[in-house]
Amino acid sequence: MDDWYVDDRCMNCDAARQLAPDLIGEVGGRSQVLRPPSDEAEIQRLHAAAFACPTRSIRPASGPLDQALDPFPMALGDDVLLCGHNSQQTAGANSYLLLRPSGTVMMIDTPRWSRELAARYAASGQVTDVLLTHRDHAAHGRRYADHFGAHLWIHEGDLDAAPNADKVIRGLEPLEIGEGVTAHPLPGHTPGSVLYLADDRYCFSGDSFYWSRTTCDLEVADSVTWYSIEELAASLARTAGRLRFQWILPGHGDRHRLTADEMSRRLRALAERTRLLRPGPIDFTAVRW
């Protein structure tokens, strides 16, 4: 089996480690291949990690990646796909495709831009909406929306990051924006952070909260909360009781599935823990992936 390595461009975004956590770990503040793949399944997982990596830092020593093993978009469930091909301009954030019963598709946040990738995503159905969770993930929103002829959504609190958005979410109240999809404003990570809830199953949480492999629980990334941890605590307190979902699908941090009752219990507990947090300096190394 080939030896694999991670080059020094790694930005420690965790995207690759989510896809191959037994093969790629965090060592010294960056990703490192822990061991070579031992079979074809592990080679496929390493390729998935490599094609998600925003800096293309993961590769086999023998040469280029096998393009035939690019799995994206990758199905996570019956009607959600992971886009892969994360972008440096969104700090390596994950993005998703949400398939609707009508046959249309919503894109939540965006992967790196290319026409080839856009064609792949469009093969899943007509993309009618590009939903931005907050300003940090706005980089390619207009490009994808224009290519698909789709509406671009953002909250007014982060509108300066996408001033040419077609649809602007205002205020703090939930807003139904499509079939089975509701936007819940959640200021805290940024002034205009939003999560999108679909079908009482999927929670696209942006960078507001995520599943941590370290703690095996829902967490907030308080050390990279740019706007206000107090506002995030207030948002969670206001919103936690309204949300029912089984899947947590964040921009940064891991994905996870539990029963809706268990997710509700953990979200209420997260709101209470967040209430006790106080502002601190920005520290990427303190995120508990």
C-alpha positions as CSV (number, residue, x, y, z in Angstrom):
1,M,0.0,0.0,0.0
2,D,1.2,3.5,-0.7
3,D,2.5,5.8,2.0
4,W,0.4,8.9,2.4
5,Y,1.4,12.2,3.8
6,V,0.0,15.7,4.6
7,D,2.1,18.7,3.3
8,D,2.8,21.9,5.2
9,R,-0.1,23.8,3.7
10,C,-2.6,22.1,6.1
11,M,-4.8,24.7,7.8
12,N,-6.1,22.3,10.5
13,C,-9.8,22.7,9.4
14,D,-10.6,19.1,10.5
15,A,-12.6,18.3,7.3
16,A,-10.3,15.4,6.3
17,R,-10.2,14.0,9.8
18,Q,-14.0,13.8,9.8
19,L,-13.9,11.4,6.8
20,A,-11.1,9.2,7.9
21,P,-10.6,9.7,11.7
22,D,-8.9,6.3,12.2
23,L,-6.3,7.2,9.4
24,I,-5.8,10.9,9.9
25,G,-5.3,12.6,13.3
26,E,-4.4,16.0,14.7
27,V,-0.7,16.2,15.7
28,G,0.9,19.4,16.7
29,G,-1.9,21.6,15.4
30,R,-2.3,20.1,12.0
31,S,-3.4,16.9,10.3
32,Q,-1.1,13.9,10.0
33,V,-1.6,10.5,8.4
34,L,-1.4,8.0,11.2
35,R,-0.8,4.9,9.1
36,P,-1.0,3.7,5.5
37,P,-4.3,2.3,4.3
38,S,-4.5,-1.4,4.6
39,D,-7.2,-2.2,2.1
40,E,-9.3,-0.8,-0.7
41,A,-11.9,0.6,1.7
42,E,-9.3,2.6,3.5
43,I,-7.8,3.8,0.2
44,Q,-11.3,5.1,-0.7
45,R,-11.7,6.8,2.7
46,L,-8.3,8.5,2.3
47,H,-9.3,9.7,-1.2
48,A,-12.5,11.1,0.3
49,A,-10.5,13.0,2.9
50,A,-8.1,14.2,0.2
51,F,-10.8,15.5,-2.1
52,A,-12.4,17.3,0.8
53,C,-9.2,19.0,1.9
54,P,-9.3,22.7,1.0
55,T,-5.5,22.9,0.5
56,R,-5.2,19.6,-1.3
57,S,-2.5,18.7,1.3
58,I,-3.2,15.0,1.5
59,R,-1.8,12.7,-1.1
60,P,-0.1,9.3,-1.7
61,A,3.7,9.5,-2.1
62,S,3.5,7.6,-5.4
63,G,1.7,10.4,-7.2
64,P,-1.6,12.2,-7.9
65,L,-4.9,11.2,-6.5
66,D,-7.1,8.8,-8.4
67,Q,-9.8,11.0,-9.8
68,A,-12.1,7.9,-10.2
69,L,-12.2,7.7,-6.4
70,D,-13.6,11.2,-5.9
71,P,-16.9,10.3,-4.0
72,F,-18.5,13.8,-4.0
73,P,-21.2,14.7,-3.7
74,M,-21.5,11.9,-1.1
75,A,-24.8,10.7,0.3
76,L,-25.2,11.1,4.1
77,G,-28.8,10.0,4.1
78,D,-31.7,9.6,1.8
79,D,-31.9,13.3,0.9
80,V,-28.7,15.0,2.1
81,L,-25.4,14.9,0.3
82,L,-22.0,16.3,1.4
83,C,-20.5,18.5,-1.3
84,G,-16.8,17.9,-0.4
85,H,-14.2,20.0,-2.2
86,N,-14.1,22.4,0.7
87,S,-12.8,25.9,0.0
88,Q,-9.9,27.8,1.6
89,Q,-12.0,30.9,1.2
90,T,-14.5,29.5,3.7
91,A,-11.8,28.2,6.1
92,G,-12.4,24.7,4.9
93,A,-16.1,24.6,5.8
94,N,-18.4,21.8,4.9
95,S,-21.3,22.4,2.5
96,Y,-24.4,20.3,1.8
97,L,-27.1,19.5,-0.8
98,L,-30.6,19.1,0.5
99,L,-32.9,17.2,-1.9
100,R,-36.6,18.2,-1.8
101,P,-39.6,16.0,-2.5
102,S,-40.4,18.1,-5.6
103,G,-37.1,17.1,-7.1
104,T,-35.4,20.5,-6.5
105,V,-32.2,21.0,-4.4
106,M,-31.0,23.5,-1.8
107,M,-27.3,24.1,-1.3
108,I,-26.3,25.0,2.2
109,D,-23.0,27.0,2.2
110,T,-20.7,26.4,-0.6
111,P,-17.7,24.3,-1.7
112,R,-14.9,25.7,-3.8
113,W,-16.1,27.0,-7.1
114,S,-15.6,25.3,-10.4
115,R,-17.9,24.7,-13.4
116,E,-17.1,21.0,-13.3
117,L,-18.2,20.8,-9.6
118,A,-21.3,22.9,-10.3
119,A,-22.3,20.4,-13.0
120,R,-21.9,17.5,-10.6
121,Y,-24.1,19.2,-8.0
122,A,-26.7,20.1,-10.5
123,A,-27.0,16.4,-11.5
124,S,-28.8,15.9,-8.2
125,G,-31.6,18.2,-9.3
126,Q,-32.4,21.9,-10.0
127,V,-30.7,24.0,-7.4
128,T,-33.2,26.7,-6.5
129,D,-31.6,28.2,-3.4
130,V,-28.2,28.8,-1.9
131,L,-28.5,29.2,1.8
132,L,-25.6,30.9,3.6
133,T,-25.3,30.2,7.3
134,H,-23.2,33.3,8.0
135,R,-20.6,35.7,6.6
136,D,-17.6,33.3,6.9
137,H,-19.1,31.0,4.3
138,A,-20.3,33.5,1.8
139,A,-17.2,33.4,-0.6
140,H,-18.7,31.5,-3.5
141,G,-22.4,32.0,-2.8
142,R,-23.1,34.5,-5.6
143,R,-21.1,32.5,-8.1
144,Y,-23.0,29.3,-7.5
145,A,-26.4,31.1,-7.3
146,D,-25.8,32.8,-10.6
147,H,-24.7,29.6,-12.2
148,F,-27.8,27.7,-11.1
149,G,-30.2,30.6,-11.5
150,A,-30.9,30.2,-7.8
151,H,-31.8,32.6,-4.9
152,L,-29.0,33.5,-2.6
153,W,-30.0,33.8,1.1
154,I,-28.3,35.5,4.1
155,H,-29.3,37.2,7.3
156,E,-29.3,41.0,7.5
157,G,-26.7,40.9,10.3
158,D,-24.1,39.6,7.8
159,L,-25.5,41.3,4.7
160,D,-22.3,43.2,4.1
161,A,-20.6,39.8,3.3
162,A,-23.2,39.2,0.5
163,P,-24.7,42.6,-0.3
164,N,-26.2,41.3,-3.6
165,A,-28.2,38.5,-1.9
166,D,-31.6,37.9,-3.4
167,K,-33.3,37.0,-0.1
168,V,-32.6,38.6,3.2
169,I,-33.6,37.1,6.5
170,R,-34.5,39.7,9.1
171,G,-35.0,39.8,12.8
172,L,-34.9,36.9,15.2
173,E,-38.1,35.0,14.5
174,P,-38.0,31.7,12.5
175,L,-38.9,32.0,8.9
176,E,-40.2,29.3,6.6
177,I,-38.1,29.6,3.4
178,G,-39.1,26.6,1.4
179,E,-40.8,23.2,1.5
180,G,-40.1,21.8,5.0
181,V,-37.2,24.3,5.6
182,T,-37.1,27.0,8.3
183,A,-34.4,29.5,9.0
184,H,-33.7,30.2,12.6
185,P,-31.6,33.3,13.3
186,L,-28.9,32.5,15.8
187,P,-26.6,35.5,16.4
188,G,-23.5,34.8,18.3
189,H,-20.7,33.3,16.2
190,T,-21.4,36.3,13.9
191,P,-24.2,38.9,14.1
192,G,-26.1,37.2,11.2
193,S,-25.6,33.6,11.9
194,V,-28.5,31.3,11.0
195,L,-29.2,27.6,11.2
196,Y,-31.5,25.9,8.7
197,L,-33.9,23.2,10.0
198,A,-35.3,20.7,7.4
199,D,-38.1,18.3,7.9
200,D,-37.5,18.1,11.7
201,R,-34.6,15.8,10.8
202,Y,-31.7,17.9,9.6
203,C,-30.0,20.8,11.4
204,F,-27.5,22.8,9.3
205,S,-25.9,24.7,12.1
206,G,-23.2,26.7,10.3
207,D,-20.6,27.5,13.0
208,S,-23.0,28.0,15.8
209,F,-22.6,24.5,17.3
210,Y,-21.3,21.1,16.1
211,W,-20.7,17.5,17.2
212,S,-17.3,17.0,18.9
213,R,-15.4,13.7,18.5
214,T,-13.4,14.7,21.6
215,T,-16.3,15.1,24.0
216,C,-18.9,13.0,22.1
217,D,-21.4,15.8,22.6
218,L,-22.8,19.0,21.0
219,E,-20.4,21.9,21.6
220,V,-20.0,25.6,20.7
221,A,-16.6,26.8,19.4
222,D,-16.4,29.5,22.0
223,S,-12.7,30.2,21.2
224,V,-13.6,31.3,17.7
225,T,-16.9,33.0,18.4
226,W,-16.2,36.3,16.5
227,Y,-19.2,38.3,17.7
228,S,-20.4,37.5,21.2
229,I,-20.6,34.3,23.3
230,E,-23.2,36.0,25.4
231,E,-25.4,36.6,22.3
232,L,-24.8,33.0,21.3
233,A,-26.0,31.8,24.8
234,A,-29.1,34.0,24.5
235,S,-29.8,32.6,21.0
236,L,-29.5,29.0,22.2
237,A,-31.7,29.7,25.2
238,R,-34.3,31.2,22.9
239,T,-34.1,28.6,20.2
240,A,-33.3,25.2,21.9
241,G,-36.9,24.4,22.8
242,R,-38.1,25.1,19.2
243,L,-35.8,22.7,17.4
244,R,-36.4,19.0,16.6
245,F,-33.8,17.2,14.6
246,Q,-31.9,14.0,14.3
247,W,-28.8,15.1,12.3
248,I,-26.4,17.8,13.3
249,L,-24.7,19.0,10.1
250,P,-22.3,21.9,10.8
251,G,-19.9,23.9,8.7
252,H,-17.0,23.1,11.0
253,G,-16.9,20.2,13.4
254,D,-18.2,16.7,13.0
255,R,-21.6,15.4,11.8
256,H,-23.7,13.1,14.0
257,R,-27.1,11.4,14.2
258,L,-29.2,10.6,17.3
259,T,-32.9,10.4,18.1
260,A,-34.7,13.7,18.1
261,D,-35.4,13.3,21.8
262,E,-31.8,12.8,22.6
263,M,-30.7,15.7,20.4
264,S,-33.2,17.9,22.1
265,R,-31.9,16.9,25.5
266,R,-28.3,17.6,24.5
267,L,-29.2,20.9,22.9
268,R,-30.9,22.2,26.0
269,A,-27.8,21.1,28.0
270,L,-25.6,22.9,25.6
271,A,-27.6,26.1,26.0
272,E,-27.1,25.9,29.8
273,R,-23.4,25.3,29.5
274,T,-23.0,28.1,27.0
275,R,-24.8,30.5,29.5
276,L,-21.8,30.0,31.8
277,L,-19.1,30.9,29.3
278,R,-17.4,34.2,29.3
279,P,-15.6,36.0,26.4
280,G,-12.0,35.1,25.8
281,P,-9.3,35.6,23.2
282,I,-9.6,34.0,19.8
283,D,-7.7,30.7,19.9
284,F,-8.1,28.2,17.0
285,T,-6.0,25.6,18.9
286,A,-8.6,25.5,21.7
287,V,-11.4,24.1,19.5
288,R,-12.3,20.6,20.7
289,W,-12.7,18.7,17.4
